[in-house]
Amino acid sequence: MNFEEPEGATPLEHEEKEGLKFKHITTRSQLDELEQANISSGLLWLSRNKSTDILNEHFVCLLHKKLFGEIWKWAGSFRHTEKNIGIDPRQISVQLRQLLDDTQYWVDHNIFEPCELAVRFHHRLVSIHPFPNGNGRHSRILADAILTKLLKEKPIDWAGGYDLQSMTQRRTQYIKALRLADTGDFYLLFKFADC
């Protein structure tokens, strides 16, 4: 498995690639197709899960496993390697706990409008980058779960009719908005999410 990743995607280390359960996969499109099928299954699980206890490390990892566990052996487990994005892997649990506690506070005290809260959560979770792969998709789905399960709001249309995994103008806008948010300016990311 040696193929070009879309802009902004996190390259996998050799040992992480070894975690692929389907050894016949050789192209990005094959992997995307398998992952999308697993994500669909994970979304079905999420829609049937009526619990609102989602702001904890167990749920964050369980959701990742439900979204990617049929494809990757390490799904639902924090990464152990440095990446081109994300914090030191030894800090993942601490930073994730802080994000989840902050988010619970935001929800409890109506600190942000729902869409803004979800976008800020999504950005911080992507910045932490807890897993070897699937962080963007996982964090968008979890942000939507916060909106629908905790705030009783509609989810964000992140893709806007496009595939955010493919190199499209929409993905380029998304990556640009995330990078600007890294500097503290959320204007483009709020605009992207139609907040």
C-alpha positions as CSV (number, residue, x, y, z in Angstrom):
1,M,0.0,0.0,0.0
2,N,1.9,3.0,-1.3
3,F,-0.2,5.7,-2.8
4,E,-0.5,9.5,-2.7
5,E,-2.6,10.9,0.1
6,P,-4.9,13.9,-0.5
7,E,-3.7,17.3,0.7
8,G,-3.9,17.5,4.5
9,A,-4.1,13.8,5.1
10,T,-1.8,12.2,7.6
11,P,0.7,9.7,6.2
12,L,0.7,6.3,7.9
13,E,3.9,4.8,9.3
14,H,4.9,1.3,8.1
15,E,3.7,-0.4,11.3
16,E,0.4,1.4,11.1
17,K,-0.1,0.2,7.5
18,E,0.6,-3.3,8.8
19,G,-2.7,-2.8,10.7
20,L,-4.7,-3.0,7.5
21,K,-7.0,-6.1,7.7
22,F,-7.3,-6.4,3.9
23,K,-3.9,-7.1,2.4
24,H,-5.2,-6.9,-1.2
25,I,-5.7,-3.2,-1.0
26,T,-3.2,-1.3,-3.2
27,T,-5.0,1.9,-4.2
28,R,-6.3,4.9,-2.4
29,S,-9.7,4.4,-4.0
30,Q,-10.0,0.8,-2.8
31,L,-9.1,1.9,0.7
32,D,-11.6,4.8,0.6
33,E,-14.4,2.5,-0.6
34,L,-13.8,0.0,2.3
35,E,-13.5,2.8,4.8
36,Q,-16.7,4.4,3.6
37,A,-18.6,1.1,4.0
38,N,-17.2,0.8,7.6
39,I,-18.2,4.5,8.3
40,S,-21.7,3.8,7.1
41,S,-21.9,0.9,9.5
42,G,-20.5,3.1,12.3
43,L,-23.1,5.8,11.5
44,L,-25.9,3.3,11.8
45,W,-24.5,2.1,15.2
46,L,-24.3,5.8,16.3
47,S,-27.9,6.5,15.2
48,R,-29.2,3.5,17.2
49,N,-27.1,4.4,20.3
50,K,-29.4,6.6,22.4
51,S,-26.9,7.4,25.0
52,T,-25.9,11.0,25.6
53,D,-22.8,10.1,27.5
54,I,-20.5,10.9,24.7
55,L,-18.0,13.4,26.1
56,N,-15.6,10.8,27.6
57,E,-12.5,9.0,26.3
58,H,-14.2,5.6,26.2
59,F,-16.9,6.9,23.8
60,V,-14.4,8.8,21.6
61,C,-12.3,5.6,21.2
62,L,-15.4,3.4,20.7
63,L,-16.8,5.6,18.0
64,H,-13.5,5.5,16.1
65,K,-13.5,1.7,16.4
66,K,-17.1,1.5,15.1
67,L,-16.1,3.8,12.2
68,F,-12.8,2.1,11.2
69,G,-12.5,-1.2,13.1
70,E,-13.5,-3.4,10.2
71,I,-10.5,-2.0,8.2
72,W,-7.8,-1.2,10.8
73,K,-6.6,-3.4,13.7
74,W,-5.6,-0.3,15.6
75,A,-8.9,1.5,15.3
76,G,-10.0,3.0,18.5
77,S,-6.5,3.1,19.9
78,F,-4.4,6.2,20.3
79,R,-1.5,6.7,18.0
80,H,2.1,6.2,19.3
81,T,4.0,8.0,16.5
82,E,4.6,11.6,15.7
83,K,2.7,13.0,12.7
84,N,2.8,16.0,10.4
85,I,-0.1,17.3,12.5
86,G,-1.2,16.7,16.1
87,I,0.4,16.9,19.5
88,D,3.0,14.6,21.1
89,P,1.4,11.2,21.4
90,R,2.2,11.1,25.1
91,Q,-0.1,14.1,25.6
92,I,-3.2,12.7,23.8
93,S,-5.1,11.5,26.8
94,V,-4.4,14.7,28.8
95,Q,-5.4,17.0,26.0
96,L,-8.4,15.0,25.0
97,R,-9.6,15.0,28.6
98,Q,-9.2,18.8,28.7
99,L,-11.1,19.2,25.4
100,L,-14.0,16.9,26.6
101,D,-14.2,18.8,30.0
102,D,-14.2,22.2,28.1
103,T,-16.9,21.0,25.8
104,Q,-19.1,19.8,28.6
105,Y,-18.7,23.2,30.2
106,W,-19.5,24.9,26.9
107,V,-22.7,22.8,26.6
108,D,-23.7,23.3,30.2
109,H,-23.3,27.0,30.2
110,N,-24.3,27.9,26.6
111,I,-20.9,29.5,26.0
112,F,-21.2,29.2,22.2
113,E,-24.0,28.9,19.7
114,P,-24.4,25.2,18.8
115,C,-22.7,25.3,15.3
116,E,-19.8,27.4,16.7
117,L,-19.4,24.9,19.6
118,A,-19.3,22.0,17.2
119,V,-16.7,23.7,14.9
120,R,-14.5,24.6,17.8
121,F,-14.7,21.0,19.2
122,H,-13.9,19.6,15.7
123,H,-10.9,21.8,15.2
124,R,-9.4,21.0,18.6
125,L,-9.9,17.3,18.2
126,V,-8.3,17.4,14.8
127,S,-5.4,19.4,16.3
128,I,-4.9,16.7,19.0
129,H,-5.1,14.1,16.2
130,P,-5.5,11.1,18.6
131,F,-5.6,8.3,16.0
132,P,-3.2,7.1,13.3
133,N,-5.9,7.8,10.6
134,G,-9.5,8.9,10.2
135,N,-9.2,11.9,12.6
136,G,-11.0,14.4,10.3
137,R,-13.9,12.1,9.6
138,H,-14.1,10.9,13.2
139,S,-14.1,14.5,14.6
140,R,-16.7,15.7,12.1
141,I,-19.0,12.8,13.1
142,L,-18.4,13.3,16.8
143,A,-19.1,17.1,16.4
144,D,-22.3,16.2,14.7
145,A,-23.2,13.8,17.6
146,I,-22.7,16.6,20.0
147,L,-25.1,18.7,18.0
148,T,-27.8,16.1,17.6
149,K,-27.5,14.2,20.9
150,L,-26.6,16.9,23.4
151,L,-27.9,20.1,21.8
152,K,-30.8,18.7,19.8
153,E,-29.7,20.6,16.7
154,K,-29.2,19.5,13.1
155,P,-25.8,18.3,12.0
156,I,-23.4,20.3,9.9
157,D,-23.2,19.6,6.2
158,W,-19.4,19.3,6.2
159,A,-19.1,17.9,2.7
160,G,-21.5,20.3,0.9
161,G,-22.3,17.6,-1.7
162,Y,-18.6,16.7,-2.2
163,D,-16.4,13.9,-1.0
164,L,-14.0,15.5,1.5
165,Q,-11.6,12.6,1.1
166,S,-11.0,13.5,-2.6
167,M,-9.0,16.4,-3.8
168,T,-11.8,18.8,-4.6
169,Q,-12.2,22.6,-4.2
170,R,-14.3,21.8,-1.1
171,R,-11.5,19.9,0.5
172,T,-9.0,22.6,-0.4
173,Q,-11.4,25.2,1.3
174,Y,-11.7,22.9,4.3
175,I,-7.9,22.4,4.8
176,K,-7.3,26.2,4.3
177,A,-10.0,26.9,6.9
178,L,-8.5,24.4,9.4
179,R,-5.0,25.9,9.0
180,L,-6.4,29.4,9.5
181,A,-8.2,28.2,12.7
182,D,-4.8,26.9,13.9
183,T,-3.8,30.6,14.1
184,G,-6.9,31.4,16.2
185,D,-8.9,32.8,13.3
186,F,-12.1,30.7,12.9
187,Y,-13.8,32.9,10.3
188,L,-13.3,30.6,7.3
189,L,-14.1,27.4,9.3
190,F,-17.3,29.0,10.6
191,K,-18.1,30.0,7.0
192,F,-17.3,26.6,5.7
193,A,-19.7,25.0,8.3
194,D,-22.3,27.7,7.5
195,C,-22.4,28.9,11.1
